[in-house]
């Protein structure tokens, strides 16, 4: 991947003004930009939703198929909740002022079968810096059978991607817990990450050990302890990941792969047309801003504009900050995309997938 640079523009003061207003908001209200008591309550709830059903399965007291699937599906919701509402803030360093707290809560990513260090590169560095830029943002660098950008090559089967996308969204975390981290870390090594002496090999060993731990308590022990056919336990385990995969994929992809958002291309010198902050506004969409419960459930990721501009601030503050962001964007004559609810956002996302399959 060649080095990309963002240009300066007459609206480059936007981010400076925004940050000044956000800083003033926290000072005036005497509150921290990190998590609060509600964040702690959410963490306890989501971790319990994830681990208590798995603990029950490992106790060997479940002998009913409906209970088996119910517990795994519940754990799947907890897994999505931990990923979106706990791990995400921790790895961005916005959960707590303490680096130690962020570090160890970031390891919840490893506890759900993925890898925190690989995620940092994929999400914090590549996605947040190069949002919607082909070959640079790994969130839109899809396998050949999916097309997430108008700048990617189009094949005939993409005409049907709006129909079969649900299968791949549902299986996305299965890929994550098996092959994705290994493929990504090797690619990131070639890009210049994990390049310390012996660092790549150490990270690969850590990935293997963490995944072994994950599979041991989510699948191997239930296979031993649950007195039901192995195929049924495996199917229930996969159903857990379908719930998690759909939840996470739809929330993250709906924020960027939309009819309104842009997919900017650099010029021949690798220079982007706009500065970084304007680029984020052009490539990101909010949805369901008035739904407090939905926002709580998905870790404030319905306020993606705020998250991309202010990733070092905990998501519990986004609803209040959204008023500041939207007003500042309006003053600078910049777009601020928002869909009134998730259903509308999801409809438009599917429309965009349909369009990308044909144009």
Steps between C-alpha positions, in 0.01 A plus 500: 500500500646836400516785748192721485483860617207724577506850358428830669186691406326823581290303747795342680420707810189288550672240719682763706175685574319174572762383748495837677122479540512139617771583755286789622201266536690269733651786702170685535316189616785378718497148357765268364523403135545137603245245617273552799291286735260410220795366304601278792143369533491425128833318521377276782174432316659416165772282651235316700286457189802350327646274767211382723331298221837342412561419867161329523582294192833396648335382822336217307148574627349566155333207323232682304571615140289813539690602812829421325422732210349762728816520710731519200284766332494704821877474519516617139315817595742546788793447265372773270436726799852450636649562156305817428451643848807400704797384292451770238538790743780329692716445191443860395624603845173677577351262758718621785771754575706204619702332226504183707120485515478560126764236433332224697146582389638503146591135555128422500554501123724196548245338729243504220735327258663788313822692569532848649835586343391408149176693552695811603671508162192411297260731680682775689769561237374397156123542527499819707770664290406390149124455529340375175825523303545196279800279588569707815190451717488130587130524587419530128781276372269207445544157335432492125137392549416822689526856371490777761642784292423643155877510448536122541482264203148382419411140412173357372417330832496836678153550352376263767710615793208683663334158526789282617676761715306380805675164489844660503406756764374214716819300452736797535598424859555133414764623259633727773553223756662266247700653213453877480751604768775287347438639152485858624808489722714372212367777276561763768853369544562571132358850552753570775313397816618229743850549366700489823753222547300180531179701551301334223571149628419599858169651395407192298572278803281728715222482243515119500496480881213746540294319237573165667368645827191637327412173327563304819226669703252584222506173306728223629371495859134520392563209262630301799248614761170537311325161463372577152630400153825673400348628175231679701754670727707609199189633324403695812854639523478616137160655565663708774743636244227569246333727757830671581609529136174651381487745791853629460510502119172684455587768754850568366427468127182704511703795624715524187366302204208727423363692200588836660856423601802558277775262396779749425804416290846652536661678208802360318726633779299329774340825620137498612275789400400596856654513843447207736205644696303601190577156357338338806183705457477405133541128565295442815131483592313508831169326560227477765628801699192516723495137608675497838455127559626406153799728546574341838468153351747553215758706684405837351604385154190662353696822558776401259572858393582597858698182550715557192570863580548443874612138545676575830169588669281230655181427309274583798556869415416481129129589521584834665802565280302432183327837537837674511634303203194553280486874575871547432474305175208720396697818572785376280252396228600136537276193473371323807327181389240341724215249453199531729503134607686174446236358267548790258878469527484127435271552198742753354796271567330221303423749222866592488603133477248459217642803318859387550405170336390677184696823461 
